[in-house]
Amino acid sequence: MKKSLLFILFAAFSSPLFAQKIDSIFFHLYTDSLKKGQHNYINVDGKLSNGRWQPMTSKDVTFSCATAGFSGNELIIPDNFKDEKVVVKAVLKSNSSVWIEKTIWIKTKPDGELPTKEDILRDTTPAKKTKRKN
C-alpha cells in the first residue's frame, strides 16, 4: 500500500503537467542608455504560462549584438565605441521561436562630477528651517 501511494505521489509531482513554460521574454533595463567602457547588465525576464515572472540568465537565453560583445548577461561596450546605439537580441535556449530584440542608446553626456570634500566643507549655505506644527 505504501509503495503504491509513494509511486502515485512521485508520478503526480514529477509530471511535466506541473512545469511552467516560458511564454515570452522581455527586457527590463535598469537605465535608458548604456555607458561606454563598462559592463552593462542586460536584464531579461521570462513570463511563465501561469503569469509569474522569472529572471533569465545566459544559461536560459542566448545574447547577441553585432557591434559589441557579451559576457554572460553583461554587454561590454568599448571606450572607443563610435555608434550611438546598439541592437541587442535575446533568444530563449529552450525554444528559439521565443526571442526579443531591442535598440538601446549609448550615453553621450558625461556623468556629473561629485563635489570634492573641500567643496562640501566650504559650503556655508544655512539649512532651511521648517515650521513645526503644534
Secondary structure as a PSIPRED ss2 file (coil, helix, strand):
# PSIPRED VFORMAT (PSIPRED V4.0)

   1 M C   1.000  0.000  0.000
   2 K H   0.000  1.000  0.000
   3 K H   0.000  1.000  0.000
   4 S H   0.000  1.000  0.000
   5 L H   0.000  1.000  0.000
   6 L H   0.000  1.000  0.000
   7 F H   0.000  1.000  0.000
   8 I H   0.000  1.000  0.000
   9 L H   0.000  1.000  0.000
  10 F H   0.000  1.000  0.000
  11 A H   0.000  1.000  0.000
  12 A H   0.000  1.000  0.000
  13 F H   0.000  1.000  0.000
  14 S C   1.000  0.000  0.000
  15 S C   1.000  0.000  0.000
  16 P H   0.000  1.000  0.000
  17 L H   0.000  1.000  0.000
  18 F H   0.000  1.000  0.000
  19 A C   1.000  0.000  0.000
  20 Q C   1.000  0.000  0.000
  21 K C   1.000  0.000  0.000
  22 I E   0.000  0.000  1.000
  23 D E   0.000  0.000  1.000
  24 S E   0.000  0.000  1.000
  25 I E   0.000  0.000  1.000
  26 F E   0.000  0.000  1.000
  27 F E   0.000  0.000  1.000
  28 H C   1.000  0.000  0.000
  29 L C   1.000  0.000  0.000
  30 Y C   1.000  0.000  0.000
  31 T C   1.000  0.000  0.000
  32 D C   1.000  0.000  0.000
  33 S E   0.000  0.000  1.000
  34 L E   0.000  0.000  1.000
  35 K C   1.000  0.000  0.000
  36 K C   1.000  0.000  0.000
  37 G C   1.000  0.000  0.000
  38 Q E   0.000  0.000  1.000
  39 H E   0.000  0.000  1.000
  40 N E   0.000  0.000  1.000
  41 Y E   0.000  0.000  1.000
  42 I C   1.000  0.000  0.000
  43 N C   1.000  0.000  0.000
  44 V E   0.000  0.000  1.000
  45 D E   0.000  0.000  1.000
  46 G E   0.000  0.000  1.000
  47 K E   0.000  0.000  1.000
  48 L E   0.000  0.000  1.000
  49 S C   1.000  0.000  0.000
  50 N C   1.000  0.000  0.000
  51 G C   1.000  0.000  0.000
  52 R C   1.000  0.000  0.000
  53 W E   0.000  0.000  1.000
  54 Q E   0.000  0.000  1.000
  55 P E   0.000  0.000  1.000
  56 M E   0.000  0.000  1.000
  57 T C   1.000  0.000  0.000
  58 S C   1.000  0.000  0.000
  59 K C   1.000  0.000  0.000
  60 D C   1.000  0.000  0.000
  61 V E   0.000  0.000  1.000
  62 T E   0.000  0.000  1.000
  63 F E   0.000  0.000  1.000
  64 S E   0.000  0.000  1.000
  65 C E   0.000  0.000  1.000
  66 A C   1.000  0.000  0.000
  67 T C   1.000  0.000  0.000
  68 A C   1.000  0.000  0.000
  69 G E   0.000  0.000  1.000
  70 F E   0.000  0.000  1.000
  71 S E   0.000  0.000  1.000
  72 G C   1.000  0.000  0.000
  73 N C   1.000  0.000  0.000
  74 E E   0.000  0.000  1.000
  75 L E   0.000  0.000  1.000
  76 I E   0.000  0.000  1.000
  77 I E   0.000  0.000  1.000
  78 P C   1.000  0.000  0.000
  79 D C   1.000  0.000  0.000
  80 N C   1.000  0.000  0.000
  81 F C   1.000  0.000  0.000
  82 K C   1.000  0.000  0.000
  83 D C   1.000  0.000  0.000
  84 E C   1.000  0.000  0.000
  85 K E   0.000  0.000  1.000
  86 V E   0.000  0.000  1.000
  87 V E   0.000  0.000  1.000
  88 V E   0.000  0.000  1.000
  89 K E   0.000  0.000  1.000
  90 A E   0.000  0.000  1.000
  91 V E   0.000  0.000  1.000
  92 L E   0.000  0.000  1.000
  93 K C   1.000  0.000  0.000
  94 S C   1.000  0.000  0.000
  95 N C   1.000  0.000  0.000
  96 S C   1.000  0.000  0.000
  97 S C   1.000  0.000  0.000
  98 V C   1.000  0.000  0.000
  99 W E   0.000  0.000  1.000
 100 I E   0.000  0.000  1.000
 101 E E   0.000  0.000  1.000
 102 K E   0.000  0.000  1.000
 103 T E   0.000  0.000  1.000
 104 I E   0.000  0.000  1.000
 105 W E   0.000  0.000  1.000
 106 I E   0.000  0.000  1.000
 107 K C   1.000  0.000  0.000
 108 T C   1.000  0.000  0.000
 109 K C   1.000  0.000  0.000
 110 P C   1.000  0.000  0.000
 111 D C   1.000  0.000  0.000
 112 G C   1.000  0.000  0.000
 113 E C   1.000  0.000  0.000
 114 L C   1.000  0.000  0.000
 115 P C   1.000  0.000  0.000
 116 T C   1.000  0.000  0.000
 117 K H   0.000  1.000  0.000
 118 E H   0.000  1.000  0.000
 119 D H   0.000  1.000  0.000
 120 I H   0.000  1.000  0.000
 121 L H   0.000  1.000  0.000
 122 R H   0.000  1.000  0.000
 123 D C   1.000  0.000  0.000
 124 T C   1.000  0.000  0.000
 125 T C   1.000  0.000  0.000
 126 P C   1.000  0.000  0.000
 127 A C   1.000  0.000  0.000
 128 K C   1.000  0.000  0.000
 129 K C   1.000  0.000  0.000
 130 T C   1.000  0.000  0.000
 131 K C   1.000  0.000  0.000
 132 R C   1.000  0.000  0.000
 133 K C   1.000  0.000  0.000
 134 N C   1.000  0.000  0.000
